[in-house]
């Protein structure tokens, strides 16, 4: 090992077990001990050779030997002891050389060094007071030894005191700045973690609902066997519709910027039928369960209020993830049981029981931690589903627990506040026909077909174009009453596309359509002259309401 490696090892002694500022302080203490020790060993024989005084040989050597013990104290974890040994040794050295060399030693400069070291190394006021008293003692002793007049000694003490104040205020300012920086860093880390969790949540829940869509579509393809038309059962169509609506809710959830910044989702309570919600969610997951010949049964207590007041979106998240987890872990040809009832404390209890492999004691502790999985060839990991359920339930003021036995199965029990809601009177909505011509410009053929179906249902004549300029050309032959413009066209985006349409079809109103939901984009398009702004996917009721509002003004 070469000298450089030895020095590096000495300087870093004890720092490996510390982190951040503490590790840095340990390194500083080691440096302030090792380098002066090296100087002491080198200067001792030189001073002895020049002066012939034996004390200038052995005193620096003793000082060096004491200082060289400092890294060993740090290595053994005695960090405060190492600091005081190093500091007191320097004070003693200052006193020794000040006495031997007299005023020529310029100990005032060394005193400033010691004061700065006091504020650099010691964090508590008691430690700093002790170290500063040591410095004052050295300075006073040397002043008396030099025979300073009382006035000069007072002036010297005043100067030292002013230096102490400067170091103190600088140290406090630096500490305050560090605290603010650490707070901002922590906040940024929390926001980053929050965003990661939000995107993971979107990915996980979207995959749940995509599984439903994929399962149903593959089943329908198998049934078609090359036929142009097939009969689709109403429950399958309903399951598809529910899955798509749930995916829309999940996407809207992650795009809530304020929730991302705050690290939590704001609860939005509404009145809804809990039994109907559980029935609809169960029906959508039954499609997945059918592939394993698993039956999902429900037992919904009549004691539950007909309408409850809660956050429907978050409750959907809880129930969907619990059922999804049960379907994944339940063995084929078995049953999943879902119960909902009020307990004696008038709280809502929802339980989901599977027929899976069950959980041992360790798994029950870890099951709500992200990415914990069971190592079994038949059963996949829980991923983020159950951790998300726990987080959501707690944000709703409830709790979740699991009861399980290995080889029998598991029951996840959610307890939530139960508040009776108010049943809303359903108004029968009548949709009138608009009898208008609408030009739709979108580069995605499936989107064009989807919008065409909605507009035809509203009694509109529809012009379709996958290209901006071809759409304008078509409009020159048959003037539309309205243009629906996708602002994400390739090669031309947003305001530029809107400007082209406005210039070519002067006076024809344009509604912007996009898959983006950022408020800034909406404000930008409306400011540029769009008469409306719609976000995909287009839901019939929302779409109809927007067009009705527009056409009623004309």
ZILINJO-V215694 format. One record per backbone hydrogen bond with DSSP energy under -0.5 kcal/mol. NH is the residue of the N-H (numbers start at 1). CO is the residue of the C=O. If there is no record, write none. Layout:
# ZILINJO-V215694
nh->[NH/NH]
co->[CO/CO]
This chain:
# ZILINJO-V215694
nh->[6/7/8/9/10/11/12/13/15/16/18/22/23/24/25/26/27/28/29/30/31/32/33/34/35/37/38/39/40/41/42/43/44/45/46/47/48/49/50/51/52/54/56/57/58/59/61/62/63/64/65/66/67/68/69/69/70/73/74/75/76/77/78/79/82/83/84/85/86/87/88/89/90/91/92/93/94/95/96/97/98/99/100/101/102/104/105/106/109/110/111/112/113/114/115/116/117/118/119/120/121/122/128/129/130/131/132/133/134/135/136/137/138/139/140/141/142/143/144/145/146/147/147/148/153/154/155/156/157/158/159/160/161/162/163/164/165/166/167/168/169/170/171/172/173/174/175/176/177/178/179/180/181/182/183/184/185/186/187/188/189/190/191/192/193/194/195/196/197/198/199/200/201/202/203/204/205/206/207/208/209/210/211/212/213/214/215/216/217/218/219/220/221/222/223/224/225/227/232/236/237/238/239/240/241/242/243/244/245/246/247/248/249/250/251/252/253/254/255/256/257/260/261/262/263/264/269/270/272/274/277/278/279/280/281/282/283/284/285/286/287/289/290/291/291/292/293/294/295/297/297/299/301/301/304/308/309/310/310/312/315/316/317/318/319/320/321/322/323/324/325/326/327/328/329/330/331/333/336/337/338/339/340/341/343/346/348/349/350/351/352/353/354/364/365/366/367/369/371/372/376/376/382/385/388/389/390/391/392/393/394/395/396/396/397/398/399/401/403/405/407/408/409/411/412/413/413/414/414/415/416/418/419/421/429/431/432/434/435/438/438/439/440/440/441/441/442/442/445/448/449/450/451/452/453/454/455/456/457/458/459/460/461/463/465/471/472/473/474/475/476/477/477/478/481/482/483/484/485/485/486/486/487/487/489/492/494/496/498/499/500/501/502/503/504/505/506/508/509/511/512/512/513/514/521/522/523/524/525/526/527/528/529/530/531/532/534/536/539/543/544/545/546/547/548/549/550/551/552/553/553/554/554]
co->[2/3/4/5/6/7/8/10/12/12/15/19/19/20/21/22/23/24/25/26/27/28/29/30/31/33/34/35/36/37/38/39/40/41/42/43/44/45/46/47/48/52/53/54/54/55/57/58/59/60/61/62/63/64/65/66/67/69/70/71/72/74/73/77/78/79/80/81/82/83/84/85/86/87/88/89/90/91/92/93/94/95/96/97/98/101/102/103/106/106/107/108/109/110/111/112/113/114/115/116/117/118/124/125/126/127/128/129/130/131/132/133/134/135/136/137/138/139/140/141/142/143/144/143/149/150/151/152/153/154/155/156/157/158/159/160/161/162/163/164/165/166/167/168/169/170/171/172/173/174/175/176/177/178/179/180/181/182/183/184/185/186/187/188/189/190/191/192/193/194/195/196/197/198/199/200/201/202/203/204/205/206/207/208/209/210/211/212/213/214/215/216/217/218/219/220/221/224/230/233/233/234/235/236/237/238/239/240/241/242/243/244/245/246/247/248/249/250/251/253/255/256/257/258/259/259/267/310/308/272/273/274/275/276/277/278/279/280/281/282/283/285/286/287/288/289/290/289/334/295/336/338/299/340/301/272/419/270/308/310/311/312/313/314/315/316/317/318/319/320/321/322/323/324/325/326/355/292/295/353/297/351/299/349/347/343/416/341/414/339/412/337/410/360/361/362/363/366/383/369/374/379/372/382/384/385/386/387/388/389/390/391/392/393/394/393/415/413/411/409/357/405/405/403/352/401/411/350/412/399/348/346/417/307/427/429/430/458/459/436/461/482/438/463/439/484/440/465/443/444/445/446/447/448/449/450/451/452/453/454/456/455/436/438/440/467/468/469/470/471/472/473/474/474/437/437/509/439/483/511/441/484/485/513/486/489/487/493/494/495/496/497/498/499/500/501/503/505/507/483/510/532/485/534/518/518/519/520/521/522/523/524/526/525/510/510/512/514/537/539/540/541/542/543/544/545/546/547/548/549/550/550/551]
